[in-house]
Amino acid sequence: MDDLVAEFARAVPGAPGAEAVARDLIRRWQEPHRHYHTLRHLSAMLSIVEGEAGPPEVVLACWFHDAIYDPRRTGNEDASADLALAALGSLGTEGAEVARLVRLTATHDPDPGDHSGQLLCDADLAILAAPAAEYAEYAANVRREYAHVSDQNFRRGRAAILKSLLDLPALFHLDTHRSTWEKRARANLDNELSVLTDPV
């Protein structure tokens, strides 16, 4: 955990309250109802963004984008963006760009010239291109987060989401990600959709 705290602090250099904010965020990412939207997801996104030298605003958007996550409600992205504004404001850091990026994760549809938004959205959806076994674990963990939803309703809703993703001209926005991840991600989505829509 100390490494994560230090990672957060590097994105807000000189902010004396950074450790307290980081530990509050870590607590949120460890809430018991989370099974996919956990520190593992956060760490995976940070690895991608920092590996590509993403700016601090994108790093911070990773931290905040699912900081508020309740599968029983809508508007989690807006609530997380508002949290980013408040928390970063308490550190004396401008949070408007971070909040804008967080809100993008509701649609994953950044403008063509929005490199920061494209990087964040690609990192958020990178799990779609995971090896088959890891993807299956991801899908199972999403189902666990929606344990309150009946199988029939979950299958219907999840299938609609997968179809909408498959209908996109591209899942990933940056050329390097599209060339590396797109084909495998579409295969994973197709496989999950076939299971969800199997009448047996």
Secondary structure, 3 states (H helix, E strand, C coil): CHHHHHHHHHHCCCCCCHHHHHHHHHHHHCCCCCCCCCHHHHHHHHHHHHHCCCCHHHHHHHHHCCCCCCCCCCCHHHHHHHHHHHHHHHCCCCCHHHHHHHHHCCCCCCCCCCHHHHHHHHHHHHHHHCCHHHHHHHHHHHHHHCCCCCHHHHHHHHHHHHHHHHCCCCCCCCHHHHHHHHHHHHHHHHHHHHHHCCCC
